[in-house]
Amino acid sequence: MKQIIVQFGGTGDLAQKKLYPAYQSLLSKGYEFHIIALGRRYSDKASFQKEMVNPEARELLEKLDYVQYDMAEPESTVRIVERIEELIDCDASIELIYYIALQPNLYEDAIHQIQTIDSQFTCTLSKKIVVEKPFGFDAESAARYNKILSLAFKDEEIYRIDHYLGKEFMQNLLIMRFHNDIIRSIWNNRTIESIQIVFDETHGVDQRLGFYEKIGVVRDTIQNHILQIVTYLTMSEPASFTSEDIAIEKVKVLRSIKPINEFRLGRYESIGSTRGHAVETPTYAALKLYVNTFYYAGIPIYIRTGKMQARAVSQIYVKFKNMTRSVVNDDSIHENSVIINIHPELTIDISMNLKEPNTSWKSRPVKFRFNHADTFGVNTPEAYEQIIEKILKSDKSLFPSIREIYESWRIVEPMLQEGQEIEIYPARSLPRFASRMIEKDGIIWYTDSAAAKET
């Protein structure tokens, strides 16, 4: 079967920085497919390839075509059909993969044009559609966009992307939890005291302010990336690692989470200064939630994420209850923990107490570290490469289901209400509310205490 990727948004940043390198890597590994990039910016294939593609990406240059495309021009679909016809032999079956790297409000027009394109072929035709996050802007729009996609595609043909599910650390969460009996036995509310998830970024959003103003931090990371991490940390073991069985367990987790009401929002003070207009979009959020299932009820999950921070930190900290400290009446005994560092490198630390040399039974915490690069090498596939590979293979195990998306929007709905109080924080500093939220429960952010020890 001949596979052709029709790349809507083919001249955008996502295509240039993530998709084309992923296509090149897969082609170099022996995968066979063709890409037709669509865009308005370039008038011909040569100028498009010169500006958008690494000249050393030989396999990609051979397979990457370009059609100048304006969605407002009906004749654009004629050019797309003509280019596809040049690539196919109708004696063989073909699969058209429509990759929609567009704003969701353009889905309806894109779907109508896709239907026009499909109707032109008499070949044995199968098709898929790939859409980027966020899927909608709230629960209502997500349902509306899904209805639009359903006009031309069955649910099994729709691939809704959250690229974090393509990252090795996400897949390792499930393997760590369900392929290790020692972890499985302690991963519950009898032993876990609290969980922290920190996703701090050093960059701002002025370079993509037009897009970010419509999105904000809740839609950018919390509704998708963060809640997906929560499901992987707290889901029950699926019957198998198929997309259907994983989705069943993830939906159970999301349905158990009440709409978030303990949260605060902020934005960095210089946002929009180069544009000359006031920006009200939040760029930082801190929140607390609970997963109200039998094995995880009562465990507070603290989350903070946002832009313009002093350090880039992507970390999960699982703190275990410290019964030993009370039993032996020694406050110097540290808790056990699992620390998963995602950026800049993937590591998993298990912190345990061991005797400090030349002391009278004094212990101190020691970390046992797994480093992904040291164990498996640095050349593991990027997230988008794994995601596209799954699409080519018709494997939906790394893609959120529409049920997960609906539940995620329900959970974050209070955070999307207009008129929220937003704290202005200086660039490169943590908003005050982020520390206050967790300190009132008698704890501090692990990442901040670790940074203090380093200095």
C-alpha positions in Angstrom: 0.0 0.0 0.0 1.3 3.4 -1.0 1.1 6.0 1.8 1.0 9.7 1.1 1.1 12.4 3.8 -0.8 15.5 2.8 0.7 18.1 5.1 -1.6 21.1 5.8 0.4 23.9 7.4 3.4 22.7 5.5 5.4 26.0 5.9 4.8 26.4 9.6 7.3 26.1 12.5 5.9 22.8 13.6 6.5 21.3 10.2 10.0 22.7 9.8 11.3 22.1 13.3 9.6 18.8 14.2 7.8 17.0 11.4 10.4 17.2 8.5 13.3 16.0 10.7 11.0 13.1 11.9 10.1 12.3 8.3 13.7 12.3 7.3 14.7 10.0 10.2 11.9 7.5 9.3 12.7 7.5 5.6 16.4 6.9 6.3 15.4 3.8 8.4 13.6 2.3 5.3 10.0 3.5 5.7 8.3 4.3 2.4 6.0 7.2 2.1 5.6 10.5 0.2 4.8 13.9 1.6 2.9 16.7 -0.1 3.4 19.9 1.8 0.8 22.6 1.4 1.4 26.3 2.0 1.0 29.8 0.7 4.5 31.2 1.3 6.5 29.7 -1.6 5.6 29.7 -5.2 7.5 26.6 -6.2 9.0 23.4 -4.8 12.6 24.5 -5.2 12.3 27.6 -3.1 10.2 25.8 -0.5 12.8 23.0 -0.1 15.7 25.5 0.0 14.2 27.4 2.9 12.3 24.7 4.9 14.5 21.6 4.7 18.0 20.7 5.7 20.0 20.3 2.5 21.6 17.2 3.9 18.3 15.4 4.3 18.7 13.5 1.1 15.9 11.0 1.6 13.4 13.6 2.6 14.2 15.9 -0.4 13.5 13.0 -2.7 10.1 12.3 -1.1 8.9 15.8 -0.2 6.7 17.6 -2.7 5.1 21.1 -2.4 1.8 22.6 -3.6 1.1 26.3 -3.2 -2.2 26.2 -1.4 -4.7 28.8 -0.2 -7.7 27.4 1.6 -9.8 30.3 0.3 -9.1 29.3 -3.4 -11.3 26.4 -4.6 -8.8 25.5 -7.3 -6.3 24.6 -4.7 -7.9 21.2 -4.3 -7.5 20.7 -8.0 -3.7 21.1 -7.7 -3.6 18.7 -4.8 -5.5 16.1 -6.6 -3.3 16.5 -9.7 -0.1 16.0 -7.6 -1.5 12.9 -5.9 -2.5 11.4 -9.3 1.1 11.8 -10.4 2.3 9.7 -7.5 -0.2 6.8 -7.5 -1.1 3.8 -9.6 -4.8 3.1 -9.3 -4.1 -0.6 -9.7 -2.7 -0.5 -6.1 -4.3 0.6 -2.9 -3.3 3.9 -1.4 -3.6 5.5 2.0 -3.9 9.3 2.3 -2.8 10.7 5.7 -4.1 14.2 6.2 -1.9 16.0 8.8 -3.8 19.1 9.9 -1.2 21.5 11.5 -3.8 24.3 11.5 -5.9 26.3 14.0 -9.0 24.3 15.0 -11.3 27.0 13.6 -10.0 26.0 10.2 -11.0 22.3 10.6 -14.4 22.6 8.9 -13.0 24.2 5.8 -10.2 21.6 5.7 -12.6 18.7 6.1 -14.8 19.9 3.2 -11.7 20.2 1.0 -10.6 16.7 2.0 -13.9 15.3 1.1 -13.5 16.9 -2.3 -10.1 15.4 -2.7 -11.2 11.9 -1.7 -14.1 11.9 -4.2 -11.7 12.2 -7.1 -10.2 8.8 -6.8 -11.4 5.4 -7.9 -8.5 3.5 -6.3 -8.8 1.4 -3.2 -8.5 4.2 -0.8 -8.0 4.3 3.0 -7.4 7.4 4.9 -6.4 8.9 8.3 -6.5 12.4 9.7 -4.0 13.8 12.3 -4.8 16.8 14.4 -2.6 18.7 16.8 -3.4 19.8 20.4 -5.2 21.6 21.9 -8.2 19.8 20.5 -10.7 22.7 20.8 -10.7 25.5 23.3 -13.1 24.0 25.8 -15.5 21.0 26.1 -18.1 22.5 23.8 -15.7 23.4 21.0 -14.0 20.0 21.3 -17.4 18.3 20.8 -18.0 20.6 17.8 -14.7 19.9 16.2 -15.1 16.2 16.7 -18.4 16.3 15.0 -16.8 18.1 12.1 -14.1 15.4 11.8 -16.7 12.7 12.0 -18.3 14.0 8.8 -15.4 12.5 6.8 -13.6 10.1 9.2 -14.4 7.2 11.5 -13.0 7.5 15.0 -10.4 4.8 14.4 -9.1 7.0 11.5 -8.7 10.1 13.7 -5.3 10.6 15.4 -5.4 13.4 18.0 -1.8 14.3 19.0 -0.4 15.0 22.3 3.3 14.8 21.5 4.2 14.1 25.1 2.8 10.6 24.8 5.6 10.0 22.2 8.3 10.8 24.7 10.3 8.0 26.2 9.7 9.1 29.8 6.0 8.8 29.4 6.2 5.2 28.1 8.8 4.4 30.8 6.3 5.5 33.5 4.0 2.6 32.5 6.9 0.1 32.2 8.4 1.2 35.5 5.1 0.8 37.3 3.8 -2.4 35.7 6.9 -4.4 34.8 8.4 -4.2 38.3 6.8 -5.9 41.2 8.7 -3.9 43.8 7.3 -0.7 42.4 3.9 -2.1 41.8 3.6 -3.0 45.5 4.4 0.4 46.9 2.6 2.6 44.3 -0.6 3.5 46.2 -2.0 5.7 48.9 -0.8 3.4 51.7 2.8 4.4 51.0 2.8 7.6 48.8 2.4 10.9 50.7 2.3 13.4 47.8 3.3 13.9 44.2 4.7 17.0 42.6 4.8 17.8 38.9 6.9 20.8 37.7 7.2 22.0 34.1 9.1 25.3 34.2 10.3 26.9 30.9 12.8 29.7 30.5 11.5 31.1 27.2 8.6 33.5 26.8 5.8 33.6 24.2 6.4 36.9 22.4 7.6 35.1 19.3 4.2 33.3 19.0 2.1 35.8 20.9 -0.7 35.8 18.3 -1.2 32.1 18.8 -0.5 32.0 22.6 -3.0 34.8 23.4 -5.8 32.5 22.3 -4.4 29.6 24.2 -2.8 30.4 27.5 -1.0 28.1 29.9 -4.1 26.0 30.8 -4.8 25.0 27.2 -1.1 24.9 26.3 0.1 22.4 28.9 -2.3 21.5 31.7 -5.4 20.2 29.8 -3.2 17.9 27.7 0.4 17.2 28.8 -0.1 17.6 32.6 -3.3 15.6 32.8 -1.8 12.9 30.6 1.1 12.6 33.1 -1.4 12.3 36.0 -3.2 9.5 34.2 0.1 7.6 33.6 1.1 8.1 37.3 -2.2 6.9 38.8 -4.0 4.6 36.3 -4.6 0.9 37.1 -2.8 -1.7 35.1 -4.4 -2.1 31.7 -5.3 -5.6 30.4 -2.8 -5.0 27.6 -0.8 -2.1 26.2 -3.2 -1.6 23.3 -4.8 1.8 22.7 -8.2 0.6 23.8 -7.1 -0.9 27.1 -4.9 2.0 28.0 -7.7 4.5 27.2 -10.1 2.6 29.5 -7.8 3.0 32.5 -6.9 6.6 31.7 -10.6 7.6 31.4 -11.3 6.0 34.8 -8.6 8.3 36.3 -9.9 11.5 34.6 -13.5 10.7 35.6 -12.4 10.5 39.2 -10.9 14.0 39.2 -13.2 16.8 40.2 -13.1 20.2 38.4 -10.0 22.0 39.7 -10.9 24.7 42.2 -7.6 25.1 44.0 -5.4 27.0 41.6 -3.8 30.4 40.8 -2.8 32.0 37.6 0.0 34.5 36.7 1.7 36.2 33.7 5.2 37.6 33.4 5.4 41.3 33.5 7.0 42.0 30.1 4.7 39.9 27.9 3.6 41.8 24.8 6.0 44.7 25.4 7.2 44.5 21.8 3.7 44.5 20.4 2.5 47.7 22.2 -0.7 46.3 23.6 -1.8 44.8 26.9 -1.9 41.0 27.2 -4.2 39.4 29.6 -3.3 35.8 28.9 -2.0 33.7 31.8 1.5 32.3 31.3 1.9 30.5 34.7 -0.3 28.3 36.8 -0.1 26.4 40.1 -2.8 24.0 41.2 -3.6 21.0 43.4 -5.8 18.1 42.5 -6.8 14.6 43.8 -7.4 11.4 42.0 -10.4 9.9 43.8 -9.9 6.3 43.1 -9.5 3.5 45.7 -5.7 3.3 45.4 -4.9 7.0 45.1 -7.6 8.9 47.1 -6.0 11.3 49.6 -2.7 11.8 47.7 -2.4 15.5 46.9 -0.9 16.2 43.5 0.8 19.6 43.3 1.4 21.0 39.8 3.1 24.1 38.6 4.0 25.1 35.0 4.7 28.2 33.0 7.0 30.5 31.1 9.9 32.8 31.8 11.5 31.0 34.7 15.1 31.1 35.8 15.7 27.4 35.1 14.1 24.9 32.7 12.8 22.1 34.9 10.7 19.2 33.9 10.4 16.9 36.9 8.1 14.5 38.7 8.7 14.0 42.5 6.9 11.1 44.3 7.3 11.4 48.0 6.7 8.4 50.2 5.4 8.4 53.8 8.1 8.5 56.4 6.9 6.2 59.1 10.5 5.4 60.3 11.1 9.0 61.4 8.2 8.7 63.9 9.0 5.1 65.0 12.6 5.8 65.9 11.9 9.4 66.9 14.7 10.8 64.7 13.8 13.9 62.5 17.1 13.6 60.6 15.8 10.5 58.7 14.8 11.5 55.2 11.8 10.2 53.3 12.2 7.8 50.4 11.3 9.2 47.0 11.2 8.6 43.2 12.4 11.6 41.2 11.9 11.5 37.4 13.8 14.2 35.5 12.6 14.7 32.0 14.7 17.7 30.9 17.5 18.3 30.0 18.1 14.5 30.2 15.9 11.6 31.2 16.9 10.1 34.6 15.0 8.2 37.3 16.4 8.5 40.8 15.3 6.3 43.7 16.3 8.0 47.0 17.0 5.7 50.0 18.7 6.1 53.3 22.1 4.4 53.9 24.7 4.7 56.7 27.1 7.6 56.5 30.7 6.3 56.9 32.5 6.9 60.2 29.3 7.7 62.1 27.4 6.0 64.8 24.4 4.7 62.8 23.7 8.0 61.2 22.0 7.7 57.8 21.8 10.0 54.8 19.8 9.9 51.6 21.5 8.3 48.6 20.2 8.3 45.0 20.3 5.2 42.8 20.1 6.6 39.2 19.0 5.3 35.9 20.2 7.5 33.0 18.5 6.8 29.8 21.4 8.0 27.6 24.0 6.0 29.5 21.9 2.8 29.3 20.3 3.0 25.9 22.4 5.7 24.1 21.6 9.2 23.1 20.1 8.5 19.7 16.6 7.3 20.7 13.8 8.6 18.5 12.3 12.0 19.1 8.7 12.2 20.2 7.3 13.2 16.8 9.3 10.4 15.1 7.7 7.8 17.4 4.2 9.4 16.9 4.5 9.4 13.1 5.8 5.9 13.1 2.7 4.8 15.0 0.5 6.6 12.5 2.1 4.8 9.6 1.6 1.5 11.4 -2.1 2.3 12.4 -1.1 2.0 16.1 -3.1 4.4 18.3 -1.5 3.5 21.6 0.2 6.9 21.9 -2.9 9.0 21.1 -5.5 10.3 23.6 -9.1 9.2 22.9 -11.9 11.7 22.5 -13.3 10.5 25.9 -10.0 11.6 27.6 -10.2 14.9 25.8 -13.8 15.6 27.0 -12.9 14.7 30.6 -9.8 16.8 30.5 -11.8 19.9 29.4 -14.3 19.2 32.2 -11.5 19.1 34.8 -9.9 22.4 33.8 -13.1 24.3 33.1 -12.9 26.5 36.3 -9.4 27.6 35.2 -10.8 28.9 31.9 -13.4 31.2 33.4 -13.1 34.9 32.5 -12.3 37.5 35.2 -9.7 35.3 37.1 -7.3 37.1 39.3 -3.9 37.0 37.6 -0.6 37.8 39.5 2.1 39.7 37.6 5.5 38.1 38.2 8.9 39.4 37.2 10.6 37.4 34.4 12.9 34.7 35.7 11.1 34.5 39.0 8.5 32.1 40.5 5.1 33.6 41.1 4.5 34.1 44.8 1.3 32.0 44.7 3.2 28.9 43.6 5.2 28.7 46.8 2.4 29.8 49.1 0.0 27.1 47.7 2.3 24.3 48.7 3.8 25.8 51.8 0.4 26.1 53.5 0.4 22.3 53.5 3.7 22.2 55.2 5.9 21.2 52.3 8.1 22.9 49.7 8.7 22.3 46.0 11.4 19.6 45.7 13.0 21.2 42.7 13.6 24.4 44.7 15.1 22.6 47.6 17.4 20.6 45.3 18.5 23.8 43.5 19.3 25.4 46.9 21.5 22.4 47.9 23.4 22.8 44.6 24.2 26.4 45.3 
